[in-house]
Amino acid sequence: MVRRAGLVPRWFGWLGPGLALLMEPVSSPSQTPSPAAVWDLPTLNRAPEWGAWERPHAEGVRAIHFTGLPFHGQPTRVFAWLGIPAVKSGEKVPAMVLIHGGGGTAFEEWVRLWVGRGYAAIAMDNCGQVPVGNYGQWVRDEKGGPPGWGGFDQIRLAREDQWTYHAVADAILAHSLIRSLPEVDPERTGVTGISWGGYLTCIVAGVDHRFKLAVPVYGCGFYRDTLFAGDLDKLPPDDAARWVAWWDPANYLARADLPMFWVSGSNDFAYFMNAWQESYRRAPGPHTLCLRLRMPHGHGGAGENPEEIRVFADQHLRGGQGLPTITGKGREGDRVWSSFAATPRVVRAELNYTADTNRWPERRWLSVPARLADGRATADLPSVTRVFYFNLFDERNCVVSSEHLEIQ
């Protein structure tokens, strides 16, 4: 099995084999439905039937399958890796649900990462595959659900046969499964996803209110302001409007009232900073930002390993020391500032700015040191600045970011 880490090529948004358009076109898109109208939550909130899977095999984790929702009227099964740390009798551990991104599958290394942190973890494939083969070319399960990604070519199918419907349901079922295990504390669970998995995390956060935290990495809503606007533009207008109404995370984030930690890079090729900002502002729960300059896009070390994600999870699920908190911001002429509260203490700050106004992924960002005093980071704004934000670094080298501000 070959795993790709680090930078991910443009086909990270690969859509997989197309499905035949089996239904007549819908005359007009529906209004955005409530989650309860789309997904049968009482059913999804019950642990599915599950069992062991003999192939593939990986040390330290279990290959399993669980029962998914019907696809074209036929039963489905979902592959997953499941890991549980050593637990003393009578003790329970927190758990994480891990949602992979485009071209990926369930990754055993990701599960082992969280098990090593003391968490139970489950990573399911959300495209009807098993993790045998190469990146973007995994073996398809004969009993799998719809292929990914995005489901733009599936929008005229029945909603229950489309990729997003199944991928969200699979994440909720995986959550129900891991919550049911005797070693797991069902009241201490979180979800994180990478790229298309971050997209799904945003939807799941607004649908499954049993989670105590959500961490979308790269992925966000407001798809008209992302790379995937091009996929929507290829659709007939009614189909594009239907996809946005049914499957854009923006329509579910308004129900996400849990703590969310948003992780991305300033030049992400797929999810642009303006869409990212619109997304975290849409969710009513508390949010924390981590926007690193030119953060690579991918699984492996890039999207799975940021220490800030572990710290955020430990804060909310294990009572650990949290990340710094941005408490305010301001601008007085060319002087800008961001106030904060932090334990451990903030030891360094930077002002990141760009003079560019072209496409977000192509903007050139510069960084200058900011001054720290009395719970504030302060800097002088270069005259050419069109967008800026602060990054604060604590003693663990964990980063939190202020909201970016565009200057007209």
C-alpha positions as CSV (number, residue, x, y, z in Angstrom):
1,M,0.0,0.0,0.0
2,V,1.4,3.4,-1.0
3,R,0.6,6.5,1.0
4,R,1.1,10.1,-0.3
5,A,2.0,12.8,2.1
6,G,2.8,16.5,1.9
7,L,1.8,18.4,-1.1
8,V,-1.2,16.9,-3.0
9,P,-1.5,17.3,-6.8
10,R,-4.4,19.0,-8.4
11,W,-6.3,15.8,-8.7
12,F,-6.8,15.9,-5.0
13,G,-10.3,17.1,-6.0
14,W,-10.7,14.0,-8.3
15,L,-14.3,13.0,-8.6
16,G,-14.0,9.3,-9.3
17,P,-16.0,7.3,-11.8
18,G,-19.2,9.1,-12.8
19,L,-22.6,7.6,-12.0
20,A,-25.2,7.4,-14.7
21,L,-27.9,10.0,-14.3
22,L,-30.7,7.7,-13.6
23,M,-33.4,10.1,-12.6
24,E,-35.3,12.8,-14.5
25,P,-34.0,16.3,-13.9
26,V,-35.6,18.1,-10.9
27,S,-37.5,21.1,-12.0
28,S,-36.0,23.4,-9.5
29,P,-33.7,23.1,-6.4
30,S,-35.3,22.8,-3.0
31,Q,-34.7,25.1,-0.2
32,T,-31.9,24.0,2.1
33,P,-33.3,21.1,4.2
34,S,-32.9,20.6,7.9
35,P,-30.5,17.8,8.8
36,A,-33.4,15.8,10.2
37,A,-35.2,16.0,6.9
38,V,-32.1,14.7,5.0
39,W,-30.7,12.0,7.4
40,D,-32.6,9.6,9.7
41,L,-30.7,10.6,12.8
42,P,-32.5,8.2,15.2
43,T,-31.2,5.4,13.0
44,L,-27.8,6.8,12.4
45,N,-27.3,7.5,16.2
46,R,-27.5,3.8,16.9
47,A,-24.4,1.7,16.6
48,P,-24.4,-0.2,13.3
49,E,-23.7,-3.9,12.9
50,W,-19.9,-4.4,12.5
51,G,-17.3,-7.1,12.2
52,A,-13.7,-7.9,11.5
53,W,-12.2,-7.6,8.0
54,E,-9.3,-10.0,7.3
55,R,-7.8,-8.0,4.5
56,P,-5.9,-5.6,4.7
57,H,-3.9,-6.0,7.9
58,A,-2.0,-3.4,9.9
59,E,-0.2,-3.6,13.2
60,G,-1.8,-1.9,16.2
61,V,-5.2,-1.3,14.6
62,R,-8.2,-3.5,13.5
63,A,-9.6,-3.7,10.0
64,I,-13.4,-3.7,10.4
65,H,-16.5,-3.1,8.3
66,F,-19.9,-1.8,9.4
67,T,-23.3,-1.6,7.8
68,G,-23.9,1.6,5.8
69,L,-27.1,3.0,4.3
70,P,-28.6,1.5,1.1
71,F,-27.3,2.6,-2.2
72,H,-29.6,2.2,-5.2
73,G,-31.8,0.1,-2.9
74,Q,-28.9,-2.4,-2.1
75,P,-27.3,-2.8,1.3
76,T,-23.7,-1.4,1.7
77,R,-20.8,-1.9,4.0
78,V,-18.1,0.6,5.0
79,F,-14.4,-0.2,5.6
80,A,-12.8,1.3,8.7
81,W,-9.6,1.1,10.8
82,L,-10.3,1.0,14.5
83,G,-7.8,1.6,17.2
84,I,-8.1,1.6,21.0
85,P,-5.3,2.4,23.5
86,A,-4.6,0.2,26.5
87,V,-7.3,0.9,29.0
88,K,-7.2,0.0,32.7
89,S,-10.3,-1.8,34.1
90,G,-13.1,0.7,34.7
91,E,-11.4,3.5,32.8
92,K,-12.7,5.1,29.6
93,V,-10.9,7.1,27.0
94,P,-12.0,9.9,24.6
95,A,-12.4,9.2,20.9
96,M,-11.8,10.8,17.5
97,V,-13.6,10.2,14.2
98,L,-11.1,10.8,11.3
99,I,-12.5,11.7,7.8
100,H,-10.0,11.4,4.9
101,G,-9.7,13.7,1.9
102,G,-9.9,13.5,-1.8
103,G,-8.0,10.6,-3.5
104,G,-7.5,9.1,0.0
105,T,-9.1,6.3,2.0
106,A,-9.1,5.1,5.6
107,F,-5.5,5.5,6.8
108,E,-4.2,3.3,9.6
109,E,-1.3,5.7,10.4
110,W,-3.8,8.4,11.3
111,V,-5.6,6.1,13.7
112,R,-2.3,5.0,15.3
113,L,-1.3,8.7,15.7
114,W,-4.4,9.3,17.9
115,V,-4.1,5.9,19.7
116,G,-0.6,7.0,20.7
117,R,-2.1,10.2,22.1
118,G,-4.4,8.1,24.3
119,Y,-7.5,8.3,22.2
120,A,-9.7,5.6,20.6
121,A,-10.0,6.4,16.9
122,I,-11.8,5.3,13.9
123,A,-11.1,6.2,10.2
124,M,-13.6,5.0,7.6
125,D,-13.4,5.1,3.9
126,N,-16.1,7.3,2.6
127,C,-16.1,6.4,-1.1
128,G,-17.0,2.7,-1.1
129,Q,-13.3,1.6,-1.2
130,V,-10.9,-0.5,0.8
131,P,-7.3,0.7,1.4
132,V,-5.6,-1.6,-1.0
133,G,-3.7,-0.1,-3.9
134,N,-2.2,3.3,-4.5
135,Y,-3.2,6.8,-3.7
136,G,-6.3,7.7,-5.8
137,Q,-6.5,4.2,-7.1
138,W,-7.9,2.1,-4.2
139,V,-9.8,-1.1,-4.7
140,R,-13.5,-0.6,-4.8
141,D,-15.6,-2.7,-2.5
142,E,-18.4,-4.5,-4.4
143,K,-20.8,-3.6,-1.6
144,G,-19.6,0.0,-1.2
145,G,-21.6,3.1,-1.5
146,P,-21.2,5.9,-4.1
147,P,-17.8,7.0,-5.2
148,G,-16.4,10.5,-4.5
149,W,-15.6,13.4,-4.7
150,G,-18.1,16.1,-4.3
151,G,-20.8,14.3,-6.3
152,F,-21.2,17.1,-8.8
153,D,-22.0,14.5,-11.5
154,Q,-24.5,12.8,-9.2
155,I,-26.8,15.8,-8.4
156,R,-29.7,14.5,-10.5
157,L,-29.8,11.2,-8.6
158,A,-32.1,10.7,-5.6
159,R,-30.5,12.5,-2.7
160,E,-30.1,9.2,-0.9
161,D,-27.9,7.9,-3.7
162,Q,-25.4,10.8,-3.7
163,W,-21.9,10.9,-2.3
164,T,-22.3,13.6,0.3
165,Y,-25.4,12.0,1.8
166,H,-23.5,8.7,2.2
167,A,-20.2,10.2,3.4
168,V,-21.9,12.2,6.1
169,A,-24.0,9.2,7.2
170,D,-20.8,7.0,7.3
171,A,-19.1,9.5,9.6
172,I,-22.2,9.6,11.9
173,L,-22.4,5.8,11.9
174,A,-18.7,5.5,12.7
175,H,-19.3,7.9,15.6
176,S,-22.1,5.8,16.9
177,L,-20.0,2.7,16.6
178,I,-17.0,4.0,18.6
179,R,-19.3,5.6,21.2
180,S,-20.7,2.2,21.9
181,L,-17.4,0.5,22.8
182,P,-16.9,-0.2,26.5
183,E,-13.5,1.5,26.5
184,V,-14.8,4.8,25.2
185,D,-16.4,7.7,27.0
186,P,-19.3,8.6,24.7
187,E,-19.4,12.1,26.1
188,R,-15.8,12.9,25.0
189,T,-15.7,12.6,21.3
190,G,-14.4,14.8,18.4
191,V,-14.2,14.8,14.7
192,T,-11.5,16.0,12.3
193,G,-11.2,15.8,8.5
194,I,-8.7,16.9,5.8
195,S,-9.6,18.8,2.6
196,W,-12.8,17.0,1.3
197,G,-12.8,15.5,4.8
198,G,-12.7,19.0,6.2
199,Y,-15.7,19.8,4.0
200,L,-17.5,16.8,5.5
201,T,-16.5,17.8,9.0
202,C,-18.2,21.1,8.5
203,I,-21.4,19.4,7.6
204,V,-21.2,16.7,10.3
205,A,-20.6,19.4,12.9
206,G,-24.0,20.9,12.1
207,V,-25.8,17.5,12.0
208,D,-24.4,15.3,14.7
209,H,-24.6,17.2,18.0
210,R,-23.1,14.5,20.1
211,F,-19.6,15.7,19.1
212,K,-17.8,17.9,21.6
213,L,-15.4,19.5,19.1
214,A,-14.7,19.6,15.3
215,V,-11.5,20.3,13.5
216,P,-11.8,21.0,9.7
217,V,-8.4,21.1,8.1
218,Y,-8.4,23.2,4.8
219,G,-12.0,22.3,4.0
220,C,-14.8,24.8,4.5
221,G,-18.1,25.9,3.0
222,F,-19.1,28.7,0.5
223,Y,-18.1,26.6,-2.4
224,R,-18.7,29.4,-4.9
225,D,-15.6,31.0,-3.4
226,T,-13.3,28.0,-3.6
227,L,-11.5,26.1,-6.4
228,F,-14.6,24.0,-6.9
229,A,-16.6,26.9,-8.2
230,G,-15.2,25.6,-11.5
231,D,-17.0,22.3,-11.0
232,L,-20.3,24.2,-10.2
233,D,-19.9,26.4,-13.3
234,K,-19.8,23.3,-15.5
235,L,-23.3,22.3,-14.3
236,P,-26.6,23.6,-15.7
237,P,-27.6,26.5,-13.4
238,D,-30.5,24.6,-11.7
239,D,-28.1,21.6,-11.0
240,A,-25.5,23.9,-9.5
241,A,-28.1,25.7,-7.4
242,R,-29.4,22.4,-6.2
243,W,-25.9,21.2,-5.2
244,V,-25.3,24.4,-3.2
245,A,-28.6,24.2,-1.5
246,W,-28.2,20.5,-0.6
247,W,-24.5,20.0,0.0
248,D,-22.6,23.3,0.6
249,P,-21.4,23.2,4.2
250,A,-22.4,26.8,4.6
251,N,-26.0,25.6,5.0
252,Y,-25.1,23.3,7.9
253,L,-22.5,25.4,9.7
254,A,-25.2,27.7,11.1
255,R,-26.2,24.7,13.3
256,A,-22.7,23.9,14.5
257,D,-22.7,25.2,18.0
258,L,-19.7,23.2,19.3
259,P,-16.1,24.4,19.6
260,M,-14.4,24.4,16.2
261,F,-10.7,24.7,15.4
262,W,-10.1,25.8,11.8
263,V,-6.7,24.9,10.4
264,S,-5.4,26.0,6.9
265,G,-2.7,27.7,5.0
266,S,-2.6,31.2,3.5
267,N,-2.2,29.9,-0.1
268,D,-4.3,26.8,0.0
269,F,-5.0,25.8,-3.6
270,A,-8.5,24.6,-3.0
271,Y,-10.1,26.5,-0.1
272,F,-9.5,30.2,-0.3
273,M,-9.2,32.5,2.7
274,N,-12.4,34.4,2.0
275,A,-14.5,31.2,1.9
276,W,-12.7,30.0,5.0
277,Q,-13.5,33.2,6.9
278,E,-17.1,33.2,5.8
279,S,-17.3,29.6,7.1
280,Y,-16.0,30.1,10.6
281,R,-18.1,33.2,11.0
282,R,-21.2,31.2,10.0
283,A,-20.9,28.7,12.8
284,P,-22.4,30.0,16.1
285,G,-20.1,28.1,18.4
286,P,-16.7,29.3,19.7
287,H,-13.9,29.1,17.1
288,T,-10.1,29.1,17.1
289,L,-8.0,29.7,14.0
290,C,-4.6,28.5,12.9
291,L,-3.6,29.9,9.5
292,R,0.0,29.2,8.8
293,L,1.8,30.8,6.0
294,R,1.9,28.5,2.9
295,M,0.9,25.4,4.9
296,P,1.2,22.4,2.5
297,H,-2.0,20.6,1.5
298,G,-2.2,16.9,2.2
299,H,-2.5,14.0,4.5
300,G,0.5,12.7,6.5
301,G,2.5,15.3,8.4
302,A,0.8,18.2,6.7
303,G,-2.8,17.8,7.7
304,E,-2.8,15.1,10.4
305,N,0.1,16.0,12.6
306,P,-0.1,19.7,13.6
307,E,0.4,19.8,17.3
308,E,-2.3,22.5,17.7
309,I,-4.9,19.8,16.8
310,R,-3.8,17.6,19.6
311,V,-3.7,20.5,22.1
312,F,-7.2,21.6,21.1
313,A,-8.6,18.0,21.5
314,D,-6.9,17.6,24.8
315,Q,-8.3,20.9,26.0
316,H,-11.9,20.0,25.3
317,L,-11.8,16.2,25.9
318,R,-9.1,15.7,28.6
319,G,-9.0,19.0,30.5
320,G,-5.6,19.9,29.1
321,Q,-4.1,23.4,28.8
322,G,-5.6,25.1,25.8
323,L,-4.4,27.2,23.0
324,P,-4.0,31.0,23.3
325,T,-7.3,32.9,22.9
326,I,-7.7,36.0,20.7
327,T,-9.7,38.5,22.8
328,G,-9.7,41.5,20.6
329,K,-8.3,43.4,17.7
330,G,-8.0,47.0,16.5
331,R,-6.4,49.5,14.2
332,E,-5.3,53.1,14.8
333,G,-4.0,54.5,11.6
334,D,-1.1,52.4,10.5
335,R,-0.8,50.7,13.9
336,V,-2.7,47.4,14.3
337,W,-3.0,45.1,17.3
338,S,-4.5,41.9,18.6
339,S,-5.0,41.1,22.2
340,F,-4.9,37.7,23.7
341,A,-5.0,35.5,26.8
342,A,-2.7,32.5,27.1
343,T,-1.3,29.8,29.4
344,P,1.3,28.7,28.4
345,R,2.5,32.1,27.5
346,V,2.9,33.6,24.0
347,V,6.6,34.0,23.2
348,R,6.5,35.3,19.7
349,A,4.1,37.1,17.3
350,E,4.2,38.0,13.6
351,L,2.2,40.2,11.3
352,N,1.5,38.5,8.0
353,Y,0.4,40.8,5.1
354,T,0.1,40.9,1.4
355,A,0.0,43.7,-1.1
356,D,-1.7,41.5,-3.7
357,T,-5.4,41.4,-4.8
358,N,-5.2,38.6,-7.3
359,R,-6.5,35.0,-6.7
360,W,-6.0,34.0,-3.0
361,P,-3.7,31.0,-3.7
362,E,-1.4,33.2,-5.8
363,R,-0.9,36.1,-3.4
364,R,2.6,36.7,-2.0
365,W,2.6,36.9,1.7
366,L,5.3,38.6,3.8
367,S,5.9,38.5,7.5
368,V,7.3,41.0,10.0
369,P,7.8,40.5,13.8
370,A,5.2,42.0,16.1
371,R,5.8,43.5,19.5
372,L,4.5,41.7,22.6
373,A,3.4,43.7,25.7
374,D,0.6,43.6,28.2
375,G,-1.3,40.8,26.4
376,R,-1.1,42.5,23.0
377,A,0.7,41.9,19.8
378,T,1.3,45.2,18.0
379,A,2.8,46.0,14.6
380,D,3.1,48.9,12.1
381,L,1.1,48.1,9.0
382,P,3.2,48.5,5.8
383,S,1.6,51.1,3.5
384,V,1.2,48.5,0.6
385,T,-0.9,46.2,2.8
386,R,-4.2,44.9,1.3
387,V,-4.8,42.0,3.7
388,F,-3.3,41.2,7.1
389,Y,-3.6,39.0,10.2
390,F,-1.5,38.1,13.2
391,N,0.0,34.7,14.2
392,L,0.8,34.1,17.8
393,F,3.2,31.4,18.9
394,D,3.1,29.9,22.4
395,E,5.9,28.1,24.4
396,R,4.9,24.8,22.6
397,N,5.3,26.5,19.2
398,C,1.5,26.2,18.8
399,V,0.0,28.8,16.5
400,V,-3.3,30.7,16.8
401,S,-4.3,33.3,14.3
402,S,-6.4,36.4,14.3
403,E,-9.1,36.9,11.7
404,H,-7.7,38.4,8.5
405,L,-8.8,41.9,7.5
406,E,-9.0,43.2,4.0
407,I,-8.2,46.9,3.4
408,Q,-10.0,48.6,0.6
